[in-house]
Every structure is written in structure tokens, then in C-alpha cells.
Amino acid sequence: MLDLLFHSKTAFRNQELKIQQAASIVSIESMKNAATEVKKLKNSPLESISCCGVSLDGTWQKRGYSSHDGCVSCISIYTGKILDIEIMSRFCRICLKKAKVPDAASNAHVCCNHMGSASSMETVGAYRIFELSEYHRKLQYTDYYGEGDCKAYESVKSMYAPNTVNKLECIGHVQKRAGSHLRKLKKKYVKGLGEKGKLTDNFIDKLQKYYGIAIRSNTKKLATMQNAVIAAFYHCCSSAKKSMHGQCPTGTDSWCKFQKAKALVKIFTAKAPGLPQNILNIVKPRYFKLCDQKLLEKCLHGLTQNANESFDGVLWNIVPKQNFVELQSLKLGAYIAVLQFNVGASGLLKVINKLGFNAGSYMIRVLKLYDYRRINEAERHSLPFTKLKRKKKKKKHELSERKKGLHQEEKEGVTYHSGEF
């Protein structure tokens, strides 16, 4: 329409590099401002080094630990803003070309910055962030909130002095751990454990949910939290034939329907099948490992890594997972993601100014409108009514899909079975 020639690859890369440099300066400034906010909240002098807690998580462009690209985000638990990121790639097109053709000329270029495996990116990224925290942000990350999926904590626990970094658990991941432990147990006992009326997937999901609720409802109180997770186990295992609600809270305000009915002098009829005694004896030791005070003590804060997961979503929305990019493009996308996460879409105006342009009134209006809509949508999604509606919709969809699948299988007969055809 404009009748212009398209850019060559070199020209496009040069323009991309200019934008990346501008975005880098503005996003680093945004992260420094986030560090200053932390200091102000803690009433610490701006020039002195302060201690604070951070949640740290790694994300990859491709699943299965075979990704060339990854990013580690470090977010303040006080402000919910990004304090630092480490953008990593183990792919370099120029080095790859030189390996195939040794005589090929190679000028100075942006090379990969990670030589290990994809699974080690989070560990290496965490180490780099903690190593430079005092120099770049005037902060010491003495409380580490992580999911325990990698050795990242082991690499940083003695960064400032021996064992000065305290490890705390993300309660969302601890809740998931309860479900994964029971599923592993079910696989171990292949015969009979997962049959109807026993340790089914639905029962595991129910127990995992009650375990998470027990932790979230009893933060700051270790003994109460431990009693609650134990009570949740016996509550879920109870049936009409065998009632085990002795440890559930009593009174008319109790979440336990049995105890509530008892307080109101009503008859309660249990509908849940519970667990047979022989299955309960197998499951109990595995579940009670998750009721250990050493583990629950790390959950007393009641915090999660949801902020990191949210940033991951923003990043891969800008840099789509289905399109592979090299380090330069990944850095550009990550810096823009940091600005959107910390400041909002209007943070891009500073990048435009840094490039030497003046943003027009329509652009300013649209970016502010985008931020306004995003805040409204987030507030709406956080309402209890919306959360309940979302859960019901999800449950209804899962049930519908399961019924549809069973109906199709009955109609088609056996079409696939290992070694049967």
C-alpha cells in the first residue's frame, strides 16, 4: 500500500537492536524503581544494603527440558514487582555455522549465554541474579520462595554468608505435591489401588483441594495448620459406615457438614464413599509425610509464586512459544514484558521517547485504555462470585468431556489397545 521496499535481514536486526537497547534501559530503570519501593516499605536508607524476600521461578519457551530459550524472574513478595530477570539462550546461529564450516568468517556477534542443559537454566539464572543483587539493586534476597523443582536454592543458599538464605515453600506447589505423591503411590501399587471406591483420581483431587484449603486457612499458626491438614485427611476418608470427623472443627460455623449437623442437632447422611481401611493404611504414611512440621513451617507465610506465573504468561504472549527466536529477540520481548508487568502498557511510552520519538495523543489514549481495561478485568476475576462461577464452569466442562469420550468409545468399540492388534 505504501509501495516501500522490505527490509533486508541485516537492516531489520539493526533496527531491532536499537529498540532492544532502548527497552533494556527503560526496563532496568523500572526494576531499580521496584527495588527502591522495597527499601521505602522497609524504611531502609536508599544507599544501604537491605534484606528482603523474593519469589523466583524459571520458564522455558519449549516443554520437555529441550528448549534453547529460557528466562528466570525474581519478584518482590512485598510489592509484587519484578526486581531482576535473567534471559538465557543456548543457541547461536553464527557459532553453529562456524562449527559446520570452520573456515567461515565470523564477526563479533551476540552469542548464547548458557552452555549447559535446558533444565539447569533456572539454577544458573538464580545464581546470576543473587550474585549481582547487592551491586545492581542494593538488596540481599534472604528469603527465597520457590517450588523445590530444581537445585536453584542449593546454588544460592550461601551466597551472602554460609546458610544466610532461608528457603520457604510456595503453598500452591506444596498443594500440588500432595496430589503427585498420591498418584505416584497409585502407580506403584498397580493392582487394585485405583479401582472404583478406592484411591481414584477424583478422590486424590478432593484430598489435594482440602489439603490446600487447610494450609491457606491457617497461616501464622503451625500447630493449628498441622491439625487442619490431618483433619482434612480423615474427613475425606470418612464414609457412612465409618465416621472419622473427630478432628474436624466443631460448632455451627464448621466447614465439616457432619460437625455442623451435630451442633444443629440434625441428622447427617454421608454420601461420599471414603476409603476402605486397607487402602487407608497404605495411603496414610505417604500423606502424613506432607503433614510434617518442618514442611508446614515453610508454608506459614501463605504466599505463592502466582506473580511469577503471571509474568511468564505476559512474556510468552509477547514472544509466542510456537515461534523460535534467538537471544536478541528474546531479550526485546522480555524487557517489554517487564515494563508491562511493572508499569503497564503505558510504560512503552518511555521506550518510544528513548528512541527519539514523541508519542501521539491517540497512542497515549489507547495504552491508558488498555491498562484501565486490564485492571478492571483483573478485579472482576478476583471476585468470590466470579471464582465460584469459573470453578463450576470448569467442572461442568470436564464432566461433559468425560461423558462425551465414554459415549464415543462405546459407539466405536476398541480401536486402540497396546499389543491387541
JOGI-V943492 format. One record per residue. N is the residue number from 1. OMEGA is omega in degrees with one decimal (999 if undefined). NEAR is the number of other C-alpha atoms within 8 Angstrom. Layout:
BEGIN
n-><N & N>
omega-><OMEGA & OMEGA>
near-><NEAR & NEAR>
END
This chain:
BEGIN
n-><1 & 2 & 3 & 4 & 5 & 6 & 7 & 8 & 9 & 10 & 11 & 12 & 13 & 14 & 15 & 16 & 17 & 18 & 19 & 20 & 21 & 22 & 23 & 24 & 25 & 26 & 27 & 28 & 29 & 30 & 31 & 32 & 33 & 34 & 35 & 36 & 37 & 38 & 39 & 40 & 41 & 42 & 43 & 44 & 45 & 46 & 47 & 48 & 49 & 50 & 51 & 52 & 53 & 54 & 55 & 56 & 57 & 58 & 59 & 60 & 61 & 62 & 63 & 64 & 65 & 66 & 67 & 68 & 69 & 70 & 71 & 72 & 73 & 74 & 75 & 76 & 77 & 78 & 79 & 80 & 81 & 82 & 83 & 84 & 85 & 86 & 87 & 88 & 89 & 90 & 91 & 92 & 93 & 94 & 95 & 96 & 97 & 98 & 99 & 100 & 101 & 102 & 103 & 104 & 105 & 106 & 107 & 108 & 109 & 110 & 111 & 112 & 113 & 114 & 115 & 116 & 117 & 118 & 119 & 120 & 121 & 122 & 123 & 124 & 125 & 126 & 127 & 128 & 129 & 130 & 131 & 132 & 133 & 134 & 135 & 136 & 137 & 138 & 139 & 140 & 141 & 142 & 143 & 144 & 145 & 146 & 147 & 148 & 149 & 150 & 151 & 152 & 153 & 154 & 155 & 156 & 157 & 158 & 159 & 160 & 161 & 162 & 163 & 164 & 165 & 166 & 167 & 168 & 169 & 170 & 171 & 172 & 173 & 174 & 175 & 176 & 177 & 178 & 179 & 180 & 181 & 182 & 183 & 184 & 185 & 186 & 187 & 188 & 189 & 190 & 191 & 192 & 193 & 194 & 195 & 196 & 197 & 198 & 199 & 200 & 201 & 202 & 203 & 204 & 205 & 206 & 207 & 208 & 209 & 210 & 211 & 212 & 213 & 214 & 215 & 216 & 217 & 218 & 219 & 220 & 221 & 222 & 223 & 224 & 225 & 226 & 227 & 228 & 229 & 230 & 231 & 232 & 233 & 234 & 235 & 236 & 237 & 238 & 239 & 240 & 241 & 242 & 243 & 244 & 245 & 246 & 247 & 248 & 249 & 250 & 251 & 252 & 253 & 254 & 255 & 256 & 257 & 258 & 259 & 260 & 261 & 262 & 263 & 264 & 265 & 266 & 267 & 268 & 269 & 270 & 271 & 272 & 273 & 274 & 275 & 276 & 277 & 278 & 279 & 280 & 281 & 282 & 283 & 284 & 285 & 286 & 287 & 288 & 289 & 290 & 291 & 292 & 293 & 294 & 295 & 296 & 297 & 298 & 299 & 300 & 301 & 302 & 303 & 304 & 305 & 306 & 307 & 308 & 309 & 310 & 311 & 312 & 313 & 314 & 315 & 316 & 317 & 318 & 319 & 320 & 321 & 322 & 323 & 324 & 325 & 326 & 327 & 328 & 329 & 330 & 331 & 332 & 333 & 334 & 335 & 336 & 337 & 338 & 339 & 340 & 341 & 342 & 343 & 344 & 345 & 346 & 347 & 348 & 349 & 350 & 351 & 352 & 353 & 354 & 355 & 356 & 357 & 358 & 359 & 360 & 361 & 362 & 363 & 364 & 365 & 366 & 367 & 368 & 369 & 370 & 371 & 372 & 373 & 374 & 375 & 376 & 377 & 378 & 379 & 380 & 381 & 382 & 383 & 384 & 385 & 386 & 387 & 388 & 389 & 390 & 391 & 392 & 393 & 394 & 395 & 396 & 397 & 398 & 399 & 400 & 401 & 402 & 403 & 404 & 405 & 406 & 407 & 408 & 409 & 410 & 411 & 412 & 413 & 414 & 415 & 416 & 417 & 418 & 419 & 420 & 421>
omega-><178.8 & 177.7 & 178.6 & 176.3 & 177.1 & 179.8 & 169.0 & -178.2 & -179.7 & -179.9 & 179.0 & 180.0 & 179.6 & 178.1 & 178.0 & -180.0 & 178.4 & 178.8 & -179.5 & 179.9 & 177.9 & 179.5 & 179.0 & -178.8 & -176.8 & -178.8 & 176.8 & 175.6 & 178.0 & 179.8 & 176.0 & 176.2 & 177.5 & 177.3 & 177.3 & 177.0 & 178.8 & 180.0 & 179.8 & 178.3 & -179.8 & -179.4 & 180.0 & 175.2 & -174.4 & -176.4 & -179.7 & 179.0 & -177.7 & 176.5 & 178.6 & 178.6 & 179.9 & 169.5 & -174.3 & -177.3 & 178.0 & 177.6 & -176.4 & -179.8 & -177.9 & -179.8 & 173.4 & 178.6 & 175.9 & -176.0 & 173.3 & -175.3 & 177.0 & -179.3 & 177.2 & -178.8 & 179.1 & -172.6 & 179.2 & 177.5 & -179.2 & -175.5 & -177.1 & 179.7 & -178.8 & 177.5 & -179.6 & 173.6 & 173.7 & -177.7 & -171.3 & 175.7 & 177.7 & 179.6 & 175.1 & -176.3 & -177.3 & 177.9 & 178.7 & 178.5 & -179.7 & 178.1 & 179.3 & -179.7 & -174.6 & -177.4 & -177.8 & 179.9 & 178.8 & 178.0 & 175.9 & -174.9 & 176.3 & -175.4 & 177.3 & -177.7 & 177.2 & -176.0 & -177.4 & -180.0 & 178.5 & -177.3 & -179.9 & -177.5 & -178.1 & 179.5 & -179.0 & 179.6 & 178.4 & -179.8 & -179.2 & -179.7 & -179.5 & -177.5 & -175.8 & -175.3 & -179.4 & -177.1 & -175.6 & -172.2 & -176.8 & -178.6 & 169.2 & -178.4 & -172.6 & 174.6 & -175.4 & 178.1 & -177.6 & -176.9 & 177.8 & -179.8 & -177.4 & -176.5 & -176.8 & -178.6 & -179.7 & -177.9 & -174.8 & -171.1 & 178.3 & -175.7 & -175.4 & 176.2 & -177.6 & 175.7 & 179.8 & -179.5 & -176.9 & -178.1 & 175.9 & -173.5 & 169.1 & -174.0 & 176.2 & 179.5 & 176.2 & 177.0 & 178.1 & 179.7 & 178.3 & 179.0 & -177.6 & 177.7 & -178.5 & 177.6 & 175.9 & 178.3 & -179.6 & 178.0 & -179.6 & 176.7 & -172.3 & -173.3 & 166.6 & -172.8 & -177.0 & -179.1 & -178.9 & -179.1 & -179.5 & -176.3 & -179.7 & 178.4 & 178.6 & 179.1 & 178.8 & 178.1 & 179.6 & -178.7 & 177.7 & 179.3 & -179.9 & 178.4 & 178.9 & 179.0 & -179.7 & 179.1 & -176.3 & -176.4 & -174.5 & 176.7 & 179.0 & -178.3 & -173.1 & -177.6 & 179.6 & 178.8 & 180.0 & 177.8 & -178.0 & -179.2 & 175.7 & 178.1 & 179.0 & 179.5 & -178.4 & 177.4 & -178.6 & -178.4 & -177.2 & 176.8 & 179.3 & -178.2 & -177.1 & -179.7 & 179.6 & -176.4 & -176.0 & -177.8 & 178.0 & 179.2 & -178.0 & 175.7 & -177.2 & 179.8 & -177.1 & 176.3 & 179.2 & -177.0 & 179.0 & -179.0 & 178.7 & 178.4 & 179.0 & 179.5 & -179.7 & -179.1 & 176.8 & 178.4 & 179.0 & 178.0 & -179.2 & 178.3 & -178.2 & -178.7 & -178.4 & 179.0 & 173.4 & -174.5 & -178.2 & 177.3 & 179.1 & 179.9 & 178.5 & -174.8 & -172.3 & -178.8 & -178.9 & -179.9 & -175.6 & 172.5 & 179.0 & 177.1 & -179.1 & -176.4 & 179.3 & 178.0 & -176.9 & 178.5 & 179.7 & 179.9 & -176.0 & -179.9 & 178.8 & -177.0 & -178.9 & 175.0 & -178.1 & 179.6 & 177.9 & 178.6 & 178.6 & 177.9 & 177.7 & 178.6 & 178.3 & -178.7 & -175.2 & 169.9 & 177.8 & 178.1 & -174.6 & -177.0 & -176.4 & -179.8 & 179.9 & 177.1 & 176.7 & -170.6 & -177.1 & 179.6 & 178.8 & 178.4 & 178.9 & 179.0 & -178.9 & 179.4 & 177.4 & 178.4 & 177.9 & 179.3 & 179.7 & -177.4 & -175.9 & -172.0 & -173.4 & -178.7 & -179.7 & 175.7 & 178.8 & 179.2 & 179.1 & 177.3 & 179.5 & 177.4 & 179.8 & 177.9 & 177.2 & 179.0 & 173.8 & -179.6 & 178.8 & -177.4 & -179.7 & 178.6 & 179.3 & -178.9 & -177.7 & -179.6 & 176.9 & 177.8 & 177.9 & 178.8 & -179.5 & -179.7 & -179.3 & 178.7 & 178.4 & -179.8 & 178.7 & 178.3 & 179.1 & -179.5 & -177.9 & 179.0 & -179.5 & -179.7 & -179.3 & 178.5 & 179.6 & 179.5 & -179.9 & 179.0 & 179.9 & 179.7 & 179.6 & -179.8 & 178.9 & 179.9 & 179.6 & 179.2 & 179.1 & 179.7 & 179.5 & 178.6 & 179.5 & 179.2 & 179.1 & 178.7 & 179.6 & 178.8 & 178.4 & -178.0 & -175.4 & -174.1 & -180.0 & 179.2 & 179.1 & 175.5 & -174.9 & 175.1 & -175.5 & -174.6 & 999>
near-><2 & 3 & 4 & 4 & 4 & 4 & 7 & 6 & 6 & 7 & 8 & 9 & 8 & 8 & 8 & 10 & 9 & 9 & 11 & 12 & 8 & 11 & 12 & 10 & 8 & 11 & 12 & 8 & 8 & 11 & 13 & 11 & 8 & 13 & 12 & 9 & 9 & 12 & 12 & 10 & 8 & 6 & 6 & 9 & 7 & 8 & 5 & 7 & 9 & 9 & 8 & 11 & 12 & 12 & 13 & 14 & 13 & 10 & 9 & 10 & 11 & 10 & 7 & 5 & 9 & 9 & 11 & 10 & 16 & 14 & 14 & 15 & 13 & 14 & 14 & 14 & 8 & 7 & 8 & 8 & 10 & 14 & 12 & 9 & 10 & 11 & 12 & 13 & 12 & 11 & 10 & 9 & 6 & 9 & 8 & 8 & 9 & 12 & 7 & 6 & 7 & 6 & 5 & 7 & 5 & 7 & 4 & 4 & 6 & 6 & 9 & 11 & 7 & 8 & 6 & 7 & 8 & 11 & 7 & 9 & 15 & 14 & 12 & 9 & 13 & 14 & 11 & 9 & 12 & 12 & 8 & 9 & 12 & 11 & 6 & 7 & 10 & 12 & 11 & 12 & 12 & 10 & 11 & 14 & 14 & 13 & 10 & 7 & 4 & 8 & 8 & 11 & 12 & 6 & 11 & 11 & 12 & 10 & 12 & 7 & 6 & 7 & 8 & 10 & 13 & 9 & 11 & 10 & 13 & 14 & 13 & 9 & 10 & 11 & 12 & 9 & 8 & 12 & 12 & 8 & 10 & 12 & 10 & 8 & 10 & 11 & 7 & 6 & 8 & 8 & 5 & 6 & 11 & 11 & 8 & 6 & 9 & 12 & 13 & 11 & 8 & 6 & 9 & 12 & 9 & 9 & 12 & 12 & 9 & 11 & 13 & 12 & 8 & 12 & 16 & 9 & 7 & 12 & 12 & 6 & 8 & 12 & 6 & 8 & 14 & 12 & 9 & 12 & 13 & 11 & 12 & 13 & 11 & 11 & 11 & 9 & 11 & 14 & 12 & 10 & 4 & 6 & 7 & 9 & 12 & 5 & 9 & 12 & 8 & 10 & 9 & 9 & 6 & 11 & 6 & 11 & 8 & 8 & 14 & 14 & 12 & 11 & 10 & 7 & 6 & 7 & 6 & 8 & 5 & 6 & 6 & 7 & 9 & 10 & 12 & 8 & 6 & 6 & 11 & 10 & 8 & 8 & 10 & 8 & 8 & 11 & 11 & 9 & 7 & 9 & 11 & 9 & 8 & 6 & 9 & 14 & 8 & 10 & 14 & 12 & 7 & 10 & 7 & 11 & 14 & 6 & 9 & 13 & 9 & 8 & 12 & 9 & 8 & 11 & 11 & 10 & 7 & 8 & 9 & 7 & 8 & 4 & 6 & 6 & 7 & 10 & 14 & 9 & 9 & 12 & 10 & 13 & 11 & 10 & 12 & 11 & 12 & 11 & 15 & 13 & 11 & 11 & 9 & 9 & 11 & 11 & 10 & 10 & 9 & 8 & 12 & 11 & 10 & 8 & 9 & 6 & 7 & 6 & 9 & 6 & 6 & 6 & 8 & 11 & 8 & 8 & 10 & 10 & 8 & 9 & 11 & 8 & 8 & 8 & 8 & 8 & 8 & 8 & 8 & 8 & 8 & 8 & 8 & 6 & 6 & 10 & 10 & 8 & 8 & 8 & 8 & 8 & 8 & 8 & 8 & 8 & 8 & 8 & 8 & 8 & 8 & 8 & 8 & 8 & 8 & 8 & 8 & 8 & 9 & 7 & 6 & 7 & 6 & 6 & 5 & 5 & 7 & 5 & 4 & 5 & 4>
END
